């Protein structure tokens, strides 16, 4: 039986300022509703972890639940920001995308078990929503230069890891909550009673 290795859970996010984040959900959401979709942070709290790190662009506020070590997000492209965020971690580390409110703790609870060097959680649009490394110090070489926000981002990132000789475990495909059409599916998968389910139910109806 494999032994679970304590894992650090890493989230990269912007301060949820209305009109600055999740703008593709407006309309049908209001800017205030779109900015309120922070269930991923609460999900991460439910998953077993040695440490939880939030690389934040902005200032912490009442929207941030306790239990996170907050570090400043670096400048540069997303590949640079991801690599820099991993540099704040040690030991097995799993990056979780902020725009997946339908993520569940069960989906990530097994990460860190013996037998793998990396974890890849693809997004339905071709990107990735989850990325894990047993050695976060390797993130710079593995992530920098990967083209972000393309239909091939997830595949290119996974290829980078396998070409580096890493044993990669695949996690379930998730769909981003970026647009009203995405929200229709995300709302159905969000935990009953979550803030994202409540907010997304309205745009989900509009998207149908």
KEKE-3310 file (N, C-alpha, C; in steps of 0.2 Angstrom, whole numbers, plus 5000, padded with zeros to 4 digits):
npx = (5004:5003:5011:5005:5011:5014:5007:5009:4997:4994:4988:4985:4980:4970:4965:4948:4941:4927:4923:4936:4940:4935:4928:4922:4911:4902:4889:4880:4881:4882:4896:4899:4894:4901:4914:4913:4915:4923:4925:4934:4945:4939:4937:4950:4954:4948:4954:4967:4982:4999:5003:4996:4996:4994:4997:4996:4989:4986:4977:4975:4958:4942:4936:4945:4948:4954:4969:4979:4995:5000:5008:5016:5011:5021:5027:5025:5022:5010:5016:5028:5023:5018:5029:5036:5028:5028:5041:5040:5037:5040:5044:5032:5021:5005:4997:4982:4970:4961:4949:4940:4927:4920:4928:4932:4937:4940:4945:4958:4963:4971:4983:5001:5004:5016:5025:5024:5030:5025:5009:4995:4981:4970:4961:4945:4946:4959:4969:4977:4971:4975:4991:5005:5020:5033:5045:5046:5056:5059:5050:5053:5061:5052:5040:5042:5041:5031:5018:5004:4986:4981:4974:4982:4990:4989:4993:5006:5012:5011:5019:5031:5035:5035:5045:5056:5058:5049:5037:5021:5005:4988:4975:4957:4948:4943:4932:4934:4927:4924:4916:4898:4893:4902:4899:4886:4889:4898:4890:4881:4890:4895:4896:4881:4873:4885:4893:4896:4888:4876:4877:4880:4869:4860:4866:4869:4856:4853:4862:4858)
npy = (4994:5011:5025:5040:5055:5071:5085:5101:5113:5124:5139:5151:5168:5182:5197:5197:5209:5217:5219:5217:5204:5188:5193:5189:5182:5192:5201:5186:5187:5199:5211:5210:5198:5189:5191:5185:5171:5161:5148:5138:5141:5137:5123:5118:5120:5109:5098:5086:5092:5098:5111:5126:5137:5154:5162:5178:5191:5206:5212:5203:5200:5200:5190:5180:5164:5158:5150:5150:5153:5168:5174:5186:5188:5186:5196:5196:5184:5171:5159:5162:5167:5156:5148:5155:5155:5142:5142:5146:5135:5119:5102:5089:5097:5104:5113:5122:5127:5143:5145:5135:5131:5119:5109:5096:5090:5077:5074:5078:5073:5061:5065:5065:5053:5039:5034:5043:5057:5068:5077:5079:5089:5091:5104:5106:5114:5113:5118:5118:5113:5108:5106:5097:5094:5083:5089:5105:5114:5111:5117:5129:5126:5117:5124:5137:5146:5138:5139:5148:5148:5142:5130:5119:5120:5112:5099:5101:5105:5093:5085:5091:5087:5073:5071:5076:5065:5062:5053:5054:5057:5056:5067:5070:5077:5094:5108:5125:5139:5150:5157:5160:5149:5139:5140:5134:5121:5120:5124:5114:5104:5110:5109:5107:5120:5128:5144:5147:5138:5144:5157:5154:5147:5156:5162:5150:5145:5155:5152:5141)
npz = (5000:4995:5002:5008:5003:5012:5005:4997:4993:4980:4975:4962:4960:4957:4966:4970:4963:4958:4941:4937:4938:4931:4919:4908:4912:4913:4904:4909:4923:4936:4939:4952:4956:4948:4953:4965:4965:4973:4977:4975:4983:4996:4993:4992:5005:5011:5007:5010:5016:5018:5018:5012:4999:4993:4979:4976:4967:4971:4986:5002:5008:5016:5009:5008:5015:5031:5033:5023:5017:5011:4997:4987:4970:4956:4942:4924:4911:4911:4912:4918:4930:4936:4937:4946:4957:4961:4966:4979:4986:4994:4993:4987:4977:4972:4960:4959:4948:4949:4943:4943:4950:4952:4956:4967:4983:4983:4971:4971:4982:4982:4977:4978:4982:4982:4968:4957:4948:4944:4941:4930:4926:4915:4906:4898:4887:4882:4889:4906:4922:4934:4940:4945:4955:4961:4964:4966:4963:4950:4942:4935:4923:4917:4915:4911:4895:4890:4879:4884:4887:4875:4863:4864:4876:4888:4883:4878:4890:4897:4889:4890:4903:4902:4893:4900:4908:4918:4928:4925:4932:4927:4930:4932:4918:4918:4916:4912:4921:4914:4904:4901:4895:4899:4912:4913:4914:4924:4935:4937:4942:4954:4971:4981:4988:4988:4985:4972:4965:4968:4962:4949:4944:4938:4926:4920:4916:4907:4897:4892)
capx = (5000:5007:5011:5003:5016:5011:5008:5007:4992:4996:4983:4987:4973:4969:4961:4942:4939:4922:4925:4943:4941:4930:4924:4918:4904:4897:4884:4874:4882:4885:4903:4899:4893:4907:4920:4912:4916:4929:4924:4940:4949:4936:4938:4957:4954:4945:4959:4973:4988:5004:5003:4992:4999:4990:5001:4990:4989:4982:4978:4970:4952:4937:4934:4950:4947:4960:4973:4983:5001:4999:5014:5015:5012:5026:5025:5027:5017:5007:5021:5033:5020:5017:5036:5038:5024:5031:5047:5038:5035:5045:5041:5027:5016:5000:4994:4975:4967:4956:4943:4937:4923:4917:4933:4931:4943:4941:4949:4965:4966:4976:4990:5007:5006:5022:5025:5023:5034:5021:5002:4992:4974:4969:4955:4942:4948:4965:4974:4977:4968:4979:4998:5009:5027:5036:5050:5044:5062:5060:5045:5055:5063:5047:5034:5044:5041:5025:5013:4998:4979:4980:4971:4988:4994:4990:4997:5013:5015:5012:5025:5037:5036:5037:5051:5061:5059:5045:5031:5015:4998:4983:4969:4951:4947:4939:4930:4934:4921:4926:4910:4891:4892:4905:4895:4881:4891:4901:4884:4879:4895:4897:4893:4875:4874:4891:4892:4897:4882:4870:4878:4881:4863:4857:4869:4868:4849:4854:4867:4854)
capy = (5000:5017:5030:5047:5061:5077:5089:5108:5115:5130:5143:5158:5171:5189:5199:5197:5216:5218:5222:5216:5197:5184:5198:5185:5180:5198:5197:5187:5189:5206:5211:5208:5190:5185:5191:5181:5164:5159:5141:5134:5142:5133:5116:5117:5119:5102:5092:5085:5096:5100:5118:5129:5144:5158:5168:5183:5198:5211:5212:5199:5203:5196:5185:5175:5160:5157:5144:5151:5157:5172:5177:5191:5185:5189:5199:5192:5180:5166:5154:5165:5168:5149:5145:5159:5153:5135:5143:5147:5129:5114:5095:5088:5103:5104:5120:5121:5133:5146:5146:5128:5130:5112:5105:5093:5088:5070:5074:5080:5070:5056:5067:5065:5046:5037:5031:5048:5063:5074:5076:5083:5089:5095:5107:5104:5119:5112:5120:5113:5116:5106:5104:5095:5091:5081:5093:5111:5117:5110:5121:5134:5123:5113:5128:5143:5145:5134:5144:5148:5150:5139:5123:5114:5121:5106:5093:5103:5105:5086:5082:5094:5083:5066:5072:5077:5059:5062:5049:5058:5054:5060:5068:5071:5083:5099:5113:5131:5143:5157:5160:5158:5142:5135:5141:5130:5114:5121:5125:5107:5101:5113:5107:5110:5125:5132:5151:5146:5135:5149:5162:5151:5145:5161:5162:5143:5145:5160:5149:5135)
capz = (5000:4995:5008:5006:5005:5013:4999:4997:4988:4978:4970:4959:4959:4957:4971:4967:4962:4953:4935:4935:4937:4928:4916:4903:4914:4913:4907:4913:4930:4937:4941:4959:4957:4945:4958:4972:4964:4976:4980:4974:4989:5001:4992:4994:5013:5013:5004:5015:5014:5023:5018:5007:4997:4988:4976:4975:4963:4975:4993:5005:5011:5020:5004:5009:5021:5034:5032:5018:5017:5005:4994:4981:4963:4952:4936:4918:4908:4916:4913:4923:4937:4938:4939:4952:4963:4963:4970:4986:4989:4994:4993:4982:4976:4967:4958:4957:4945:4953:4940:4943:4956:4952:4959:4973:4987:4982:4965:4972:4989:4981:4974:4983:4984:4979:4961:4952:4949:4942:4940:4925:4926:4909:4905:4892:4882:4880:4894:4912:4928:4939:4938:4951:4954:4967:4966:4963:4960:4943:4938:4930:4917:4915:4913:4907:4888:4887:4877:4888:4884:4868:4863:4865:4882:4892:4880:4878:4896:4899:4885:4893:4909:4901:4890:4906:4911:4924:4928:4925:4933:4924:4934:4928:4914:4921:4912:4915:4922:4911:4901:4903:4892:4904:4919:4913:4916:4931:4940:4938:4946:4960:4977:4983:4993:4987:4983:4965:4962:4968:4957:4942:4942:4934:4920:4917:4913:4901:4892:4889)
cpx = (5004:5006:5009:5008:5013:5012:5006:5002:4993:4990:4986:4980:4974:4964:4954:4939:4933:4924:4932:4944:4934:4925:4920:4912:4899:4896:4884:4875:4884:4892:4904:4899:4899:4913:4919:4913:4923:4929:4930:4944:4946:4937:4945:4958:4952:4949:4965:4979:4993:5004:4998:4994:4995:4995:4996:4992:4984:4983:4973:4964:4948:4935:4939:4949:4953:4963:4978:4989:5001:5006:5012:5016:5017:5023:5027:5021:5015:5012:5026:5030:5019:5024:5038:5034:5026:5037:5046:5037:5041:5041:5035:5022:5011:4997:4987:4973:4961:4949:4939:4933:4920:4922:4931:4937:4945:4946:4956:4968:4971:4983:4995:5008:5012:5020:5024:5028:5030:5013:4999:4985:4972:4962:4952:4944:4955:4971:4975:4974:4972:4986:5002:5016:5029:5042:5049:5050:5062:5055:5047:5057:5057:5041:5036:5044:5035:5020:5006:4991:4978:4976:4976:4992:4995:4994:5004:5016:5016:5018:5031:5040:5038:5044:5057:5061:5054:5039:5025:5009:4993:4977:4963:4951:4942:4938:4931:4927:4922:4920:4903:4890:4896:4902:4889:4883:4894:4895:4882:4883:4897:4893:4887:4876:4880:4889:4892:4891:4876:4871:4878:4874:4859:4860:4869:4861:4850:4857:4863:4851)
cpy = (5006:5021:5037:5052:5067:5082:5096:5109:5122:5133:5149:5161:5179:5191:5200:5204:5216:5222:5221:5208:5194:5189:5195:5182:5186:5201:5190:5189:5196:5205:5208:5201:5187:5185:5187:5174:5162:5152:5137:5135:5137:5125:5114:5116:5112:5096:5092:5088:5097:5107:5120:5136:5147:5163:5173:5190:5203:5210:5207:5203:5198:5190:5179:5171:5159:5151:5144:5155:5161:5175:5181:5187:5189:5192:5195:5188:5175:5161:5156:5165:5161:5147:5149:5157:5146:5136:5144:5141:5124:5107:5095:5094:5102:5111:5118:5128:5136:5146:5139:5127:5123:5107:5102:5091:5081:5069:5075:5077:5065:5058:5067:5058:5044:5034:5036:5054:5069:5072:5081:5083:5093:5098:5105:5108:5118:5114:5115:5117:5114:5104:5102:5092:5089:5086:5100:5115:5116:5114:5126:5131:5119:5118:5134:5141:5141:5139:5143:5150:5148:5132:5117:5115:5115:5100:5095:5103:5098:5083:5085:5089:5076:5066:5073:5070:5058:5057:5053:5055:5059:5061:5070:5078:5088:5105:5120:5134:5150:5161:5157:5151:5137:5135:5136:5123:5115:5121:5118:5103:5103:5110:5110:5114:5130:5139:5151:5143:5140:5154:5160:5149:5149:5161:5155:5143:5150:5156:5143:5137)
cpz = (5000:5001:5005:5008:5006:5007:5000:4991:4986:4973:4968:4958:4960:4963:4968:4967:4957:4947:4933:4934:4934:4923:4910:4905:4915:4907:4906:4920:4930:4939:4948:4960:4954:4950:4964:4971:4966:4980:4980:4981:4995:5000:4994:5001:5015:5011:5009:5012:5019:5024:5012:5006:4992:4986:4973:4972:4967:4982:4997:5008:5014:5015:5005:5015:5024:5032:5026:5020:5011:5003:4988:4975:4960:4946:4930:4916:4913:4917:4918:4930:4940:4941:4946:4958:4965:4968:4977:4990:4990:4995:4988:4983:4971:4966:4956:4954:4949:4950:4939:4949:4957:4954:4965:4977:4985:4975:4966:4979:4988:4979:4980:4985:4980:4972:4956:4953:4947:4941:4935:4925:4920:4909:4898:4886:4879:4884:4900:4918:4934:4937:4945:4950:4961:4969:4962:4961:4953:4939:4933:4923:4914:4912:4909:4899:4885:4885:4881:4884:4876:4869:4864:4871:4886:4889:4879:4884:4899:4895:4888:4899:4907:4897:4895:4910:4918:4923:4930:4927:4930:4929:4930:4924:4917:4916:4916:4917:4920:4908:4903:4900:4897:4910:4919:4916:4923:4936:4942:4942:4953:4966:4979:4989:4993:4984:4975:4962:4962:4963:4950:4939:4937:4927:4916:4914:4907:4896:4889:4882)
residu = (UNK:UNK:UNK:UNK:UNK:UNK:UNK:UNK:UNK:UNK:UNK:UNK:UNK:UNK:UNK:UNK:UNK:UNK:UNK:UNK:UNK:UNK:UNK:UNK:UNK:UNK:UNK:UNK:UNK:UNK:UNK:UNK:UNK:UNK:UNK:UNK:UNK:UNK:UNK:UNK:UNK:UNK:UNK:UNK:UNK:UNK:UNK:UNK:UNK:UNK:UNK:UNK:UNK:UNK:UNK:UNK:UNK:UNK:UNK:UNK:UNK:UNK:UNK:UNK:UNK:UNK:UNK:UNK:UNK:UNK:UNK:UNK:UNK:UNK:UNK:UNK:UNK:UNK:UNK:UNK:UNK:UNK:UNK:UNK:UNK:UNK:UNK:UNK:UNK:UNK:UNK:UNK:UNK:UNK:UNK:UNK:UNK:UNK:UNK:UNK:UNK:UNK:UNK:UNK:UNK:UNK:UNK:UNK:UNK:UNK:UNK:UNK:UNK:UNK:UNK:UNK:UNK:UNK:UNK:UNK:UNK:UNK:UNK:UNK:UNK:UNK:UNK:UNK:UNK:UNK:UNK:UNK:UNK:UNK:UNK:UNK:UNK:UNK:UNK:UNK:UNK:UNK:UNK:UNK:UNK:UNK:UNK:UNK:UNK:UNK:UNK:UNK:UNK:UNK:UNK:UNK:UNK:UNK:UNK:UNK:UNK:UNK:UNK:UNK:UNK:UNK:UNK:UNK:UNK:UNK:UNK:UNK:UNK:UNK:UNK:UNK:UNK:UNK:UNK:UNK:UNK:UNK:UNK:UNK:UNK:UNK:UNK:UNK:UNK:UNK:UNK:UNK:UNK:UNK:UNK:UNK:UNK:UNK:UNK:UNK:UNK:UNK:UNK:UNK:UNK:UNK:UNK:UNK)
# end
